[in-house]
Amino acid sequence: VDGVIAPTKSIRDELLEHAPRIRGISVIPTGVDLARFHTDLDGSAIRARHGLDGKKAILHVGRVSFEKNIDTVVMAMRHLPEDTILLIVGSGPASDHLRNLAYKLGLDGRVVFTGFVPDEELPHYYAAADAFVLASKFETQGLVVLEAMACGLPATGIRFRALADIIEDGVSGILFDDGPESCADALQRCLQEGEGMRMKARERAMQFSLENSAILLEQAYGQAMEVKKARLSSKGRTDARH
């Protein structure tokens, strides 16, 4: 092909390891809608709905599946203060497994499963939280992290693959190594230092706006067209000589 698009630098590097002779590869993330996800949202209704008033709320958003490594986040809750609640937004095949895990760990009252949340409510869930977490090693970008950061929410993410490309460790969020203890330490830091990270999180998300992604995409198409044009022109000259 004449052009390949990767959502993050880490995925670009993985592609090049498998196919080093790619003609042209561009890093273009999926853009985040900054008009929909922003810092002026009101999360008070969500906090009241789920009994979060007077508590610290950690948010996880996404498909509740086994490859998302949510077990690590649930187990990390054992190392956090009693007034800390984990809100798991979404549904999926690992829901019952995680409910059972939370129950066995004595955390069933501190791990709240909301199930599917309508799109129009999702921004308000970000606004209701004090920190965001994603422990998935599966992400090629992690759009939910950018949505959270666009709402001024400091994010914790596993130091693996694309999340390390998005979160600026110690600036707009905290990265952690695989394991409940490391995850808990990162979440505790985010809860303690989060106010100082909120503006930086928003500023980081702004670099991944829909508008910036559209500009990069247009440039990538233009480059691919030039590459193909040159290749066809060269082929035409070769054919003419024969």
C-alpha positions, 0 to 999 in steps of 0.5 A: 500500500502507499500509506499506513496510519498508526494511532500511536508511536508504539503501534507504529514501531510494532508495525515496523518490526513486522513490516520494515519495508512499509512505504509510508507510515504516519502516526495519527491518533483518533481525535477526541471531541473537546467540545463534548468532553471538557472541564465545565461539566457537572458530575453532581447528579452522577455522584448522588446516583451512585452514593459518591458524595464525601468519597473519592471516586476512581473511574474505569470506562470501557468494555468489561472484558478479560483482556482489559486487565481490570482484575489488577484495578479491583485488587488495587482497591485493597490498598486504598483508603476505605472512602475510595470507590471504584466505578466501573462503567460499561458491560461485557463478558468479565462482569460476573467474574469481577463482581465475584472477585470484588465480593471475595476480596470484601470490596463489593461495597467499594466497587460499583458496576454501572453497566452500560451508560448512554453516550449523553451521560458519559461525559458527566461520569468523567466529571464525577470522578477524582481519577481515571484508571486503565490497566489494559495491555491491549490498547493501541491508543486508549481513547477513553484516557483522552476523554478523561483528560479532556475533562481535566481528570488525571489519569493512571495507566499501565506503563505498556504500549500506547498508554505510555505514549498518551500519559505524561508520567507525573505531569498529566497523570501517573504510569504504573507497572503491572500489579495491584500494588503499583496500580494502587500507588499510582492511584493514591498519587493521583488522588493526592496530587490530582488538582495540580494535574487537572490543567495539564491533563486538559492541555495534553488532551488538546493536542489530540483534538479532532481538528488536529487529527483531521489535518494530519489525516489530510496530509497523510492522504496527500503524501500517499497520493504523491507516492502513488503518482510517482510510482505510476509515472515511473512504471509508465516510463518503464513500459514506454521503453519496452 
